[in-house]
Amino acid sequence: MKQPYRVETVISPKFDGLLLKNYLLQEQKISKSALKSIKFNGGDLLVNGVHQTVRYVLSEGDKVTILFPPEEKSTSLVATPFPLDIVFEDEHLLVINKPSQMPVIPSYRYPTHSLANGVLAHLEKQNLAYTVHTVTRLDQDTSGLILIAKHRHAHDAFFKMQLDHLVHRRYIAVVEGSLDKKQGVIDAPIGRKEGSIIERTVVEKGGKTAITHYKVIKEEHNHSTVMVQLKTGRTHQIRVHFSYLGHPLAGDDIYGGSLNYIERQALHSFELSFVHPFTHNSMLFRANYPDDMRALIGEDINLETI
């Protein structure tokens, strides 16, 4: 039988006399929607092994067990076993180095070979009654680090962290030409391109705020290698912003880049950092860029120094 996610804690003197509901919301950071799901979708709240309502008054030494309901996967998500480049894993999260050419979620064209299909198979192999909760997203042809929550409670925590800009990502990109400013900020709102369901563009009126920080690392062969850090996370933000500057990403033919040097947009998520929402440890992960970008950039760049 697959195991749903559970949390067990012992009440310290600090929380003696507190309502169970307030303890769950304030200390365990369980959202109101998650509490509702626990109540109505097959979860349970136990104190010293006995079912209790959220109105229970806690005492020092009480053992609280939170049983989350089994998570239902989408009917369109099929578990498909294939090797995953797992950089880090614990009971709450996965950090994966995603190859280019792999979509993150299934689509009509890729119903079974998205990253989500592989992650679901990985969870099922562990006999976990969870589904896939993607925290950060990458375009199909963008390679690099991606963060996935293994259960709903972790996803809720990371969602709040993202709202507060506490999940940090840095990218390596290769753009065409030489930028006039070697370091700067692109602050240009982004919206949908009229007549397209895929493309985005800079929209002065009605677009969503989009801010990209960049620094040129290297210039060679009419290309510039840049380190990029996002303050916002709009769809195609890096690709749109550099195209807007007149320096599209190499290989990004949708936004004006040439396919002469690389067959996909030269963009790699090389660094991911955050404070773990449950252990409170500082987490930092790096993944070097793949061979197709190395062929374009030349010798390796020391990612730890940029």
N, C-alpha and C positions, 0 to 999 in steps of 0.2 A: 504493500500500500504506500502511495506517495505521501511524503511528509509535508504538511503546510508549515509556514514559518511560525516560530514561537519565540517569545521573550520571557525570561524568568529573572526576577529581581527580588532582593530582600529589603524591606523597608528600614531605613536608617532613622535615628531619632529626629532628624530634620523634618521628616514627613509624618511623624506621629500626629494623629488627629485630622489629617487631610482627607478630603473626599477622594475616592478612587478616581473619579472623573478628572478632578483637577490634577492629580498625580500623573495620569496618563497624558493629559494635554500639555502640562507644563514641564514635567521632568522627562517623560518618554517621547515627547514631541510627536505624539500620534494625532493625526488630523481628525477633525470632527467627522469628515466623510468616512475615514477609516473606522472610527468607532461605530458609526452607523452600519458599515459593512460587517463588522464583527458581530453586531447584534442580530442582523437580519439574514446574513448569508452563510451561516454555518460556523462562525468563530465562537469564542467563549472567553470569559474573564473568570479566573479562578483565584481565590485567596486561600492559601493553605489547603489547596486541592479541592475546595468547595466553590461551586458557581456563586458569583455575587453580581449584583447590579452596580452601576457606576455611582450609586448613592452610598455605597459601603464606606464606613469611616475606618481608615487604616490605623494600625497600631505598630509600634516598633517591633521588628522581628517578623512581621507578616511576610509570607512568601507569595508574591504576585506572579501569576502566569497569564500571559496574553497569548491566546491561540488565534492567529489570523485565519480567516477562511481560505480554503483552497482557491487558487487563482484560475480563472477560466481563460484559456487561450482563444484567440480569434480562430474562427473556423477556416479562415484563409491561410493560417500559419501552420505549415507542416514541418515536423521535426525531420531534418535532413543531416545525417552525420557526415562531417568532413573536418579535416584538421583545422584548428584555430591557433593563431599565434597569440597565446595568452601571456601577457606581460606580468599580470598580477591577478590573484583571485583570493577572496576570503568568503565568509558566509554571506556577505552583504553585496559584493560588487565584483565586476570583472573589468579589467583594462585589457583591451585587445589591440594589436597592431594589424589594422585592416589593409589588405592589399588593394591596389587600384583595380578597376574593372568589376568590383563587387558592390552591388547595392546594399544598403543597410537594411531595408525592409522589402518584403516581397512585392512584386508588381505583376501585371499581366504578362510582361516579357520574361520576368524572372520569378516564377511562382515558388520555386523550391531551393534556389541557390543564392539567397540573400544571406547576409550575416545573421539576421534574426533566425533563419531556419537552422543554421548551425548552432547558434547559442541555445535554442530550444532543445535540440538533441543533446547538447552538453548537460543541460539542467535535468532532462529526463534520465540520462545515464546516472545522475546522482540521486535519482528517486525523489526529486523535489517537486512538490505541487505548486510550482511557480510558473510565471510566463515571462516574456522578455520585456524589459523596461529600458528603452534607450534614453540615456541622459543627454549625451552629446551626439550630434549628427555630422556625417561627412557625405559629400556628394559621391556618387558611384565611382567616379574616376579619381577622386582624391584619396590618397593613401595616408596611413598613420594611425595615431592613438585615438581610441574611442572608448567612452565610459558607459557601462551598462549596469544598471541596478538589478540585483537578482530577485528582489521581492518588492512588493508595493510600498512597504514602510520605508525602505531605502530610497525608492524613487521619490516619495513625498519629501524626504529630507533633502535630497539633491535638487529637487525643483525649487524649494525655498532658497537654497544656497545660490542657485543660478539667478534668481530674482535679485539677490543681493550682490551679484558679481563675485562670488566666492569660489567659482570653478574656473580656473585659468588655463588657457590654451595658447600655445605659440606654434607658428607655422614657418616652414621654409617654402618660398615661392621663387620661381624664375620668371622674370617678366622681360618683355622685348624692349630693347633700347636702353638708354642711360637716363636715369631720372635727374632732373635739375637739382632737386633737394634730396640730399642723401639720407636724411632722417626727417620724419614729419608725421602729421596726423591728417588723414582724409576724413573730413566731416561733411558727408553728403547723403541726404535721405534717399532711401531706396523704396521702389514700389514695383508692381507688375508692369511689364512692357505691354503696351496696347496691342491687342491682337494675338498675344501668345500666352499659353498657360504654363510655359516653362521659364521663359526669360524674365529677368528683372532688369531694371534700369534706374539711373538716378532721376528722381522726381522732385523737383524743387517745391511743388505744392502738393500736399496730400501724401507724400512719402513718409515712411517710418524712419526715425532717427537711426543713423548708421555711422559708427565711428571706428576707424581702423588706424592703428599705430604701425609704423614701419621703419626699418633701418636697413640701408644698403650694406651688404656684407662683402660683395665681390662684383666686379664688372669684367666681362670677358666675352669676346666674339659677338658683340652687339646684343648681349643679354646681361641682365643684372640679377644677382641672387639677393633676395631680401628676406629679412626676418619680419614676420608679421604677428601682431597681437591684436585681438579684437576686444573692443569694449562692449560692443553689441554683437548679436549673432543673427543677422538677417540672412535669408536664403541667398546663396551665391555672393555674399558680401565682398569677399576678397576679389573675386573675379570681376565683379561689376565695378568696384572702386578703381582697380588698376586700369581697366579698360577706359573708364571715365577720364583718367589722367593721360590717356593716349599710350599706355604701356600695358597692353593685355598680356595675360599669362601665356608663355610658350605652350603650344599645343591646345589652347582653348579656342577652337574655331567658332564656337557659339558667340564668343565676345570679341572676335577679331584677331585671335592668335593664330600663328602659322603652325602647320603640322609637319614642317620640314625637319624639325629637330627632335620632336617627341610626339607620341601619338595620343597623348591625353594631357589635360591641364597639369602643368608642372607645379603641383601643390601637395605638400606633405605636412601633416600634423605631427610635429616632432616632440612636443612637450605638453604634458598635462599635470596640473598640480591642484591640490585642494587639501583641506583639513578633513580627515575622516569623520563623518557625522556621528559615529558610534564609539570609536576608540579615541577620537580627538588627536590622533597622530598626524603630523604633517606628511603628506604623500607627494612624491615627485617622481615622474616617469619620463623617460626619453626613449625615442626610437629613431635610429638613423634612417636617412632617406634611401629609397630603393635604387636598384641599378640603373633604371632608365633616367632618373634624375641625376645620378652620379655621373653618367656619361655626358650629360649636358653641363653640369657644374664643373667637372674636372676633379681635382684632388679633393679629398674629404675636408669638410669644415668641422672644426671642433665645436660641437653643439653646446658644450659646457661653458664656453667663453663668450657666447653672443647674447 
